[in-house]
Every structure is written in C-alpha cells, then in structure tokens.
Amino acid sequence: MTKHSFQYSEIIDYSLLDNRDSIYLDMNIWIDISDQKSSLAQNVRNLLRKLVADGKIFCPLHFPLLNELNKLASDSMMTLAELMNELSLNFSYAVDFTIWGKEVGSFFNSILSGSDPKLKLTDLYTPFIGHLETDLSFDLPDDIGKQDLHFYLEQLKSKVKKTTLPKFVAWSIEDDVLIPEGQSDKLNAEWKLAYRYAKGNRQKIKTANQEFVISHFFLPGLRNYLGSLDSSQLARVEQYSSSLPKDSTGMAFAPIIKKMPALRNFWELVSYAPLDNQRNFTMNDLYDIEHIVIPLAYSAALASQDKWMNHLVKMTKLEGINGCSYIPKLKDLHAYLTDNY
C-alpha cells in the first residue's frame, strides 16, 4: 500500500476568494450579528451579507473561534453556524502551526531565490474541514490505476464539500463534542508544566513563552525546510543566519522570527502579555491571544470587542504592520465596511 496525499488546492476552487478581502470577526461580534438584538447589529449583518454576495469580502473561520462554539447552547450554536458558513464561504484559516511552518519555509526560500516570501491563498486558507485536517490522504494499492485514483480523488472532493460547519455542529450536538482532542492538547499540557515551573514570575513566564514558540513552532518548520536543501543551500542559510544580530541567549531566533508576519505576532504578544501590569497573566490568556495572531497578519480587518485584546494590540504596535485594521466596536465595523466597500 502507498499513501497518496492531496492538497486542498487539488480538490476545491480557490478562485472564489480572488479579489476578496478577509474580514475576521471575533465571537462577540458573531454573536451580536446572529442574535440581532439591536438595529446596529442587524445593519452590520445585512452589510456583511451583501458584501460577501457581491464578491468583495469573506469572513474566514479559525480554530480558536470554532472552539468558542462549545460554550453556546445547541439552538444558538446551529443558528450561528449557518451564518458563519454563509459569510465564510466555508473557508477557514489553516491550522496555526501549518501557517507558521509555511512562513518559515517561504522566508528562507526568499533568501535563497529572491522570491516573494508572501504566502498564497492556498497556504493561508482551507475549506472548513482543514481546521482539523492539514491534508487528506488514502492508503491505496501500489498498482492502482489512473481511473481508480481519479475515483478516490472525486470521493475526497465530495467529502470536503459536504463537510460544512452546520453539518459538523449537527454531528457534534448528537455526539456532544465539537472540537476533538489533538495536537493542541498535547502542547497545552507541556505549556502548563512550564507555567508551573515559573510559579507566577512574570519574567520566567515570558521566557517560557518565547522558548515554547521557538521549540514547538519555529524549529519544526525550519527543520522541515532544511531537509529539502542541498549542501550549498544549507551553507547559504547558515551564512545568512550567522550575519544576524544575536538575542540574549546568543542565538538569532528572535530577529528571524520577527520577519514572519504571524509568527512575529505570536512572539510579540506572548512576550509582552506576561509583563502587562493590567492583567494577572494565566494560561487562559494564551487562548485569547490565539484568536488574533493569524488574522492580525493576514486579514484586511480584525473586529474584536475584547478590551484586553485591544490593549495588547496597541501596546505591541502590531496594528497595521501588515495592513490589518483593528476594529474595537460594532459601530466601528459598520463605519469601516461603509467607508471601504
């Protein structure tokens, strides 16, 4: 048997996202426009639906956002899932560590070839099912013919198209689970051990955060990329890395990480947040930060009514670095959409 893996770009048509801006909404915004308890919420909802229908924007889903659905009652969950499916066009940001790995490879590839390090739509977004599965694969007979391979590919296409958020929510309500355990649960367990060791020391928590970003997100992506290079290319990467200023540990990780949009956001946020005197930083705050790391790097706008997130974005000066506007209130979202579209 041989494993055949398929990229989502082989299965679905990404041209649906061409010329659309990504507008990321946090859960509070989604709930407001789903409940429609105010005329403002109704107006924002109608405007978003019109702009999506007109091909100007879409509102991608995201793993941390979907995880929040677990906290809602079943009826509210299904109503919201229908709206999310409509405005997202059934697209989600890819899994965080997948995007970070792509950033690492794309950056170093730009060093070697002079290519644009900017990620493609197919790197950033997946159909809804992609927030759980980074790729799709079948174990097939070694002597499988082209006709049979085509048959399995068509099955994959059908699976991807049929797996929408409303259907997934319906299954989850029946099985009493929406987000299954996986890679993130293992990482969270390791992170908790580091926090226990820090014993509330803010500087130690900051160091633990930075070490975690390096060991679990940057280095795996780097190893994966370096494994594809020949000896001369490896030498050039080493020469480039050696030329960079070193951080306090004597390594050049931080200067390199800061050249990667989403990974830089994560690094800056988890470095600053533990030292913020306005908050007694805990593990739960990491989950809040996860909501904004990718959207701040790759959305045209991020709308979040979370006051602490607004504070963090201002203090870290991350707004606008990659052209993303941070929108703190529902009325500001309405104004932004009206003025820009």
N, C-alpha and C positions, 0 to 999 in steps of 0.2 A: 504493500500500500504506500502511496505517496501523498503527502499533504499538499493540497492546492489552496493557496490563499488568494483572496480577491480584495482589491482596493474598492472603496465606496465609489470612486470616480468611474470604475468599470461597470457599476450597477445602476447608478442614478445620474440624472442630468443636472449638473451644477449650473447650467446656463440660466436657470430660474433665479439665481442670485446675482446675475450680471447687472451692473449699474444700480444696485440697491445698496442703501446704507444700512448698517447694522445698528439698531437702537435697542440697548439692553435695559430691561426693566427688572427691578428687584421685586421680591414677593409682596411687599406692601403696596407697591404700585399695581401689580397684577390683581391683588385682592380688591383694591379700590375700584378699578375699572370693570371688574367682574361683578361686584355687588351693586355698582351704580347707585349708591345711596345719596349722591349729590349731582347737581346738574353739571358741575365741572368734570366729575368722573365720567358721566355719560358723554360729554363733549370730547374728552380725551379718547375714550374708547372708539367713538364714531370716527374721529380723525385718524386714529391708528389704522382702523379697518379700511378706510378709504385710501390711505397712502400705501398700504400693502396691496390692495386691489389694483391700484394704479401703477404698481411696479416700482415704487420709489424707495420703500424701506422693507425690512422684515425685523422681527423681534426674536432673536435666537434663544433657545433654551440653554440650560447649563446644568451640570450635575449638582452643584450646591443648591441651585434653585429648585430642581426636581426633588431633592431631599427634603425641602421645606414642605412639600405637599403632604408628607406623612403626618403633619400636625393638624391638618384640616379634617373636618367632618366629611363623611363619604359624599353627601349631596353637593357640598361646596367644592369638593375635590373634582368631581366629574364636570360640574359647570365650568370651573376654571380650566380644566384640561381641554375642553372643547375650544375655548377662546385662545389658549396658548397654542393649540395645534393650528388654528387659523392664522394667527399673526406670525408664527414662527415658520410657516410653510413646511412644518415637520423637520426643521433643521435645528441642530444643537451645536454648541461649541464642542469640539473634540475633547477628550479627557485631558485634564491639565497637563499631566506628565508626558502625554503624547505631544502636545504643542511645545512644551519646554524642550523635549528631545529634538523636535524639528528645528527649533530656534538654534540650538547648539550646532547641529549639522549644517544648517543654512548659513550661519555666521562664518564658520571655519571654511566652508566651501567658497564663500565670497572672498576670503583671504587668499585662497589658492588660485581661484579662477577669475576673480574680479567681477563675479556675477552679483546681481542684486540679492541681498540677504532677505528681502521681504518674502513672507510666506504667501503661498497661493490659497485660494478659496478652499481647495481640496485638502490643504493642510489644516485649516482652521475649523472647518465645519464638517459635520457628518449628518446623515439622516438621524432621526430620533434614536434609533437603536444603537447608534455609535457612542452614546454617552455611557453605554455598558460594555460594548464590544469594540475593541480598537481595529479589528479586522474580522473577516469572515472566511472560514476555511472548511474544506471537506477532506477527509481521508479517502482517496479514490484508488482503484486498482492501477498498477503500474502501466498496464497496457490499454488504458481507457482511450477510446477513440474520440475524435473531434466532436462527433454528433452527441455522444453521451456527456462530454464535458460541457457542451452547449446547453444540454438539458439541465445539468446541475446549476449552471450559471443563471438560467431562467428561474429556477427554484429560489435561488438567492435573491434575485430581483423581486420576486413575489413576496418573499419573507420581509425584505426591507420596506417595501411599500405598504404592506399590511400592518406592520408594527408601528402604530401611531400612539401618541400619548393617551388619548381617550381609551383606546383598547387596552393599553398597558395598565391604566388606572382601574379599568373594569376587572382585569385579571387580578390586580393587586388587592382590590377590595374583597374579592372572593377568597384569596389566599392569605389576606391580612399582612401583606408585605409589599412595599413599593420599591425600595432600593435594597437589593441583596448585599450581603457581605462580600468583600472583595479586597483588592489591593489596598484601598484607603484604610480599611480597618486594621490591617497589619501595620501600616505606617503610623496610624494614630496610637497604637499600643506602644510602639517604640518611642514616639514623641512624649507620651505620658511618663515613661521611665526617665527621660531626660529632664522633664519638669520636676519630677520627684527629687531628682538629684540637685536641682537648682535651689530647692527649698525657699522659693519666693524671692531670691536675689535677682533683681531686675537685670543686672549686667550679665549674670550667668544665663538667664532666660534668653537674652539677646544672642549670646554666644551659641547657646544650644540651637536656637532657630537658624542661625547662619550656617552652623555645621550641618544641620539637617538638610537645608537647601542644597548645599554642596554635595553631600554624600548620597542623597536619595534622588535628586533631580538633575543636577548639573553633571556630575561624574558619569552616571549611567548613559546619558546622552552623548557625552564625549567619548566614552569607551566604544559605544556602538559606531560612532562616526570614524574614529581612528582605525577600527578594524577593517574599514573599507579602503584604506590608503596603502600605497606602496611606500618603500623606504625613503624615497626622495621627498614625497609629500609629507611624510611624518617629520622629516628633518625641517621642512619649511614651517610646519605648525609649531614645532618646538622652538625654532628661532624666533617666530613671532611672539610666542608666549613669554620667552625669556626677555624680550625687549620691553615688556610692560612693567610699570611700577608695582612693587610688591605690597601686599597688605601687612597687617600687624603679625600675621603668622609666618611671614616670609614667602607667601605664595601669591600668585597673580589671579586667583579665582575672582575676587570682587571686581577688579577692573574689566574682566572679560564678561562676567555676568551682567554688568551694567550696560553692555552693548546689545543685550537681548531684551526686547520690549516687555514681554510678560514675565519672564524670569526675573528681570530687574525690578518690576513692580512688586513681586513677591518678596524679593530680597529687601527692598527698601521698607516695605510695610512691616515685615516681621522683625526688622532691625529697629525701627522706631517705636513700634507699639508697646513693647515691654517697658520702655523708658518714659512713656507718657504718664504724667502725674494726674491726668484726669481720669485714669482708669486703673483698677487693680487687675492687671492682665491675667487671663486664665486660658486654658485650652479651648474653651468655647469661643473665645475671641478669634482664634485661628480660623474657625469655621465661618465666621462672619467675613473675615478678610478674603477667604477663598472666593466669595461671591464676586469681588470686584477686580481681582488680579488680571484675569484674561480680558474681560470687557474693557478695562481701562487701557489696554494695549491695542485692542483691535476693533472696538466699536466707534461709530461716529459720535454716539452719546450714550451715557450711562445715567439712568434715573434711579436714585435711591433716596428714600426719606429717612434713612438711618443717620441720626445726628453724629454718632461717633465715626461712622464711615466718612461723613462729610468733613469732620475734623481731621481725620487721618490723611485724607487726600490733600487737604490744604497744607498741613504741616509737612508732608513729604514732597509737596510741589509736583505731584505726578499728573495733575490735570493738564491736558493739552500737549504733553510731551510727544504723544503720537497722534495728536489731532482729535482726541476724545474730549467732548464737553461733559462735565459733571453737573447733573441737574438734581437739586436737593428737594424740590417740591413739585406736587402735581400741577400747580398753576404754571410753574416754570417750564414744565414739559410741554404744556399746551402752547405756551408762547414760543418755545424753541421749534416745535413742529410747524406752527403757523408761519414763523419768520423764515424758516429754511426750506420749506417744501410747498 
